[in-house]
């Protein structure tokens, strides 16, 4: 459907630029669910007439949300709402848990589950000897049909037998809780890089697209390293969020 904008109000006496006022209100409408994924935005001429603003002002407001990944321009279709970015706090939680708490309905595709011997980075991060039996689990997580994250996790086989778990339906941290593996602390690094061709294919983009990266090693209440994960996220749909305190 084509969305209406009767609720957008601009204050011409405010020092805040008019385009930013419009963009901020449209962003709120998307985040609150007033505007849904797939809703079409009326063209700039119509919007400018509705709001009593100039076409360049509307174009700038819409471009700001396009740059944020909240709107997309499609030839022959117009401007549409895409899925609102998922904001995740930097805490010892899983993506699956965070999505469900946010009212989302994630879907998981298990790409592979392989038994192998520890070597290199996984062995070092998990603090195990070379050759120690591990599980390597690769999954693609999507929300509302949009690929969101490409996840690889290494888990020592003496922690749990992942071959007995329906990992398309059960999250890894959810399974840990069932097995009375209580996570207590993790070391995590967040960064960015460009996607390799195979990674981009899974995430619905092109080789060389930017992706957010997250590496995490999690430890349980016994001090054991129970999983090492390397995850990739689409930056147009996903952000990490943290609170900083001046001590």
Buried (B, 14 or more C-beta within 10 A) or exposed (E): EEBEBEEBEBEEEEEEEBBBBBBBBBBEBBEEEEBBBEBBBBBBEEBBEBBEBEEEBBBBBBBBBBEBBBBBEEEEEEBBBBBBBBEBEEEEBBBBBBBBEEEBEBBBEBEEBEEBEBEEEBBEBBBBEEEBEBBBBBBBBBBBEBBBBBBBBBBBBEBBEBEEBEBEEEBBBBBBEEEEBEBEEBEBEBEEEEBEEEBBBBBBBEEEBEBBEBBBBBBBEEEBBBBBBBBBBBBBBBBEEEEEEEE
